[in-house]
Amino acid sequence: MKRHSLNLRGSRTAVMGLLAALPLALLWPALRHTVEARMLLHMLLEFPALFVAGWAMQRMLLRV
């Protein structure tokens, strides 16, 4: 049973890493321009993505 919990913890770390790296998608100029040109996309996609990335990075750094 310990093996299963180790696999779950590893997958959690992978998910946290993906969430923390999510804002890196905004480095793609076409995507960034599209998102920032429309306030609805900016507020419903970019802002929550940055919030979630900060939360995930904090969890990864503190290893909670």
TIRO-2110 file (N, C-alpha, C; in Angstrom, 1 decimal):
// TIRO-2110
0.8, -1.2, 0.0, N, 1, A
0.0, 0.0, 0.0, CA, 1, A
0.9, 1.3, 0.0, C, 1, A
2.0, 1.2, 0.5, N, 2, A
2.9, 2.4, 0.6, CA, 2, A
3.3, 2.8, -0.9, C, 2, A
3.5, 1.8, -1.7, N, 3, A
3.8, 2.1, -3.1, CA, 3, A
2.8, 3.0, -3.8, C, 3, A
1.5, 2.7, -3.5, N, 4, A
0.4, 3.4, -4.1, CA, 4, A
0.5, 4.9, -3.6, C, 4, A
0.7, 5.1, -2.3, N, 5, A
0.8, 6.5, -1.8, CA, 5, A
2.0, 7.2, -2.4, C, 5, A
3.1, 6.5, -2.7, N, 6, A
4.2, 7.2, -3.3, CA, 6, A
3.9, 7.6, -4.7, C, 6, A
3.2, 6.8, -5.4, N, 7, A
2.8, 7.1, -6.8, CA, 7, A
1.9, 8.3, -6.8, C, 7, A
1.0, 8.4, -5.8, N, 8, A
0.1, 9.5, -5.8, CA, 8, A
0.8, 10.8, -5.4, C, 8, A
1.8, 10.7, -4.6, N, 9, A
2.6, 11.9, -4.2, CA, 9, A
3.4, 12.4, -5.4, C, 9, A
3.9, 11.5, -6.2, N, 10, A
4.7, 11.8, -7.4, CA, 10, A
3.8, 12.5, -8.4, C, 10, A
2.6, 12.0, -8.6, N, 11, A
1.7, 12.6, -9.5, CA, 11, A
1.2, 14.0, -9.1, C, 11, A
1.1, 14.1, -7.7, N, 12, A
0.7, 15.5, -7.2, CA, 12, A
1.8, 16.5, -7.5, C, 12, A
3.1, 16.0, -7.4, N, 13, A
4.2, 16.9, -7.6, CA, 13, A
4.2, 17.3, -9.1, C, 13, A
3.9, 16.3, -10.0, N, 14, A
3.9, 16.6, -11.4, CA, 14, A
2.8, 17.6, -11.8, C, 14, A
1.6, 17.4, -11.2, N, 15, A
0.5, 18.4, -11.4, CA, 15, A
0.9, 19.8, -10.9, C, 15, A
1.5, 19.8, -9.7, N, 16, A
1.9, 21.1, -9.2, CA, 16, A
2.9, 21.8, -10.1, C, 16, A
3.8, 21.0, -10.6, N, 17, A
4.8, 21.5, -11.6, CA, 17, A
4.2, 22.1, -12.8, C, 17, A
3.2, 21.4, -13.4, N, 18, A
2.5, 21.9, -14.5, CA, 18, A
1.7, 23.1, -14.3, C, 18, A
1.1, 23.2, -13.1, N, 19, A
0.3, 24.4, -12.8, CA, 19, A
1.3, 25.6, -12.6, C, 19, A
2.4, 25.3, -11.9, N, 20, A
3.4, 26.4, -11.7, CA, 20, A
3.9, 26.9, -13.0, C, 20, A
4.0, 26.1, -14.0, N, 21, A
4.6, 26.4, -15.3, CA, 21, A
3.6, 27.0, -16.3, C, 21, A
2.3, 27.0, -15.9, N, 22, A
1.2, 27.4, -16.8, CA, 22, A
1.4, 28.8, -17.4, C, 22, A
1.8, 29.8, -16.6, N, 23, A
2.0, 31.1, -17.2, CA, 23, A
3.1, 31.2, -18.2, C, 23, A
3.9, 30.2, -18.3, N, 24, A
5.0, 30.2, -19.4, CA, 24, A
4.4, 30.1, -20.8, C, 24, A
3.1, 29.7, -20.9, N, 25, A
2.4, 29.6, -22.2, CA, 25, A
2.2, 31.0, -22.7, C, 25, A
2.2, 32.0, -21.8, N, 26, A
2.0, 33.4, -22.2, CA, 26, A
3.2, 34.0, -22.9, C, 26, A
4.3, 33.3, -22.9, N, 27, A
5.5, 33.7, -23.6, CA, 27, A
5.4, 33.6, -25.1, C, 27, A
4.4, 32.8, -25.5, N, 28, A
4.1, 32.7, -26.9, CA, 28, A
3.3, 34.0, -27.3, C, 28, A
4.0, 34.8, -28.2, N, 29, A
3.4, 36.1, -28.5, CA, 29, A
2.0, 36.1, -29.0, C, 29, A
1.6, 35.2, -29.9, N, 30, A
0.3, 35.2, -30.4, CA, 30, A
-0.8, 34.9, -29.4, C, 30, A
-0.5, 34.0, -28.5, N, 31, A
-1.4, 33.7, -27.4, CA, 31, A
-1.5, 34.9, -26.4, C, 31, A
-0.4, 35.5, -26.1, N, 32, A
-0.4, 36.6, -25.2, CA, 32, A
-1.2, 37.8, -25.7, C, 32, A
-0.9, 38.1, -27.0, N, 33, A
-1.6, 39.2, -27.6, CA, 33, A
-3.1, 38.9, -27.7, C, 33, A
-3.5, 37.7, -28.0, N, 34, A
-5.0, 37.3, -28.0, CA, 34, A
-5.6, 37.5, -26.6, C, 34, A
-4.9, 37.0, -25.6, N, 35, A
-5.5, 37.0, -24.3, CA, 35, A
-5.6, 38.5, -23.8, C, 35, A
-4.5, 39.2, -24.0, N, 36, A
-4.5, 40.6, -23.4, CA, 36, A
-5.3, 41.6, -24.2, C, 36, A
-5.7, 41.2, -25.4, N, 37, A
-6.5, 42.1, -26.3, CA, 37, A
-7.9, 42.1, -25.9, C, 37, A
-8.4, 41.1, -25.2, N, 38, A
-9.8, 40.9, -24.8, CA, 38, A
-9.8, 40.9, -23.3, C, 38, A
-10.5, 41.8, -22.7, N, 39, A
-10.6, 41.9, -21.2, CA, 39, A
-11.2, 40.6, -20.6, C, 39, A
-12.2, 40.1, -21.3, N, 40, A
-12.9, 38.9, -20.8, CA, 40, A
-11.9, 37.7, -20.6, C, 40, A
-11.1, 37.5, -21.7, N, 41, A
-10.1, 36.4, -21.6, CA, 41, A
-9.0, 36.7, -20.6, C, 41, A
-8.6, 38.0, -20.5, N, 42, A
-7.6, 38.4, -19.5, CA, 42, A
-8.1, 38.1, -18.1, C, 42, A
-9.3, 38.5, -17.8, N, 43, A
-9.8, 38.3, -16.4, CA, 43, A
-10.2, 36.9, -16.1, C, 43, A
-10.7, 36.1, -17.1, N, 44, A
-11.1, 34.7, -16.8, CA, 44, A
-10.1, 33.7, -17.1, C, 44, A
-9.0, 34.0, -17.8, N, 45, A
-7.9, 33.0, -18.1, CA, 45, A
-6.6, 33.4, -17.5, C, 45, A
-6.1, 34.6, -17.8, N, 46, A
-4.8, 35.0, -17.4, CA, 46, A
-4.7, 35.2, -15.9, C, 46, A
-5.5, 36.0, -15.4, N, 47, A
-5.5, 36.3, -14.0, CA, 47, A
-5.6, 35.0, -13.1, C, 47, A
-6.6, 34.1, -13.3, N, 48, A
-6.6, 32.9, -12.5, CA, 48, A
-5.4, 32.0, -12.8, C, 48, A
-4.9, 32.0, -14.0, N, 49, A
-3.7, 31.1, -14.2, CA, 49, A
-2.5, 31.6, -13.4, C, 49, A
-2.3, 32.9, -13.3, N, 50, A
-1.3, 33.5, -12.5, CA, 50, A
-1.5, 33.2, -11.0, C, 50, A
-2.7, 33.3, -10.6, N, 51, A
-3.0, 33.0, -9.2, CA, 51, A
-2.8, 31.5, -8.9, C, 51, A
-3.2, 30.6, -9.7, N, 52, A
-3.0, 29.2, -9.5, CA, 52, A
-1.5, 28.8, -9.6, C, 52, A
-0.8, 29.4, -10.5, N, 53, A
0.6, 29.2, -10.6, CA, 53, A
1.4, 29.6, -9.3, C, 53, A
1.0, 30.8, -8.8, N, 54, A
1.6, 31.2, -7.5, CA, 54, A
1.3, 30.3, -6.4, C, 54, A
0.1, 29.8, -6.3, N, 55, A
-0.3, 28.9, -5.3, CA, 55, A
0.4, 27.6, -5.4, C, 55, A
0.6, 27.1, -6.6, N, 56, A
1.3, 25.8, -6.8, CA, 56, A
2.7, 25.9, -6.5, C, 56, A
3.3, 27.0, -6.9, N, 57, A
4.8, 27.3, -6.6, CA, 57, A
5.0, 27.3, -5.1, C, 57, A
4.1, 28.0, -4.4, N, 58, A
4.2, 28.1, -2.9, CA, 58, A
4.1, 26.7, -2.3, C, 58, A
3.2, 25.9, -2.8, N, 59, A
3.0, 24.5, -2.2, CA, 59, A
4.3, 23.7, -2.5, C, 59, A
4.8, 23.9, -3.7, N, 60, A
6.0, 23.1, -4.1, CA, 60, A
7.2, 23.5, -3.2, C, 60, A
7.4, 24.8, -3.0, N, 61, A
8.5, 25.3, -2.3, CA, 61, A
8.4, 25.0, -0.8, C, 61, A
7.2, 25.0, -0.2, N, 62, A
7.1, 24.7, 1.2, CA, 62, A
6.9, 23.2, 1.4, C, 62, A
6.6, 22.4, 0.3, N, 63, A
6.4, 21.0, 0.3, CA, 63, A
5.4, 20.6, 1.4, C, 63, A
4.2, 21.2, 1.2, N, 64, A
3.1, 20.9, 2.1, CA, 64, A
2.3, 19.8, 1.6, C, 64, A
END
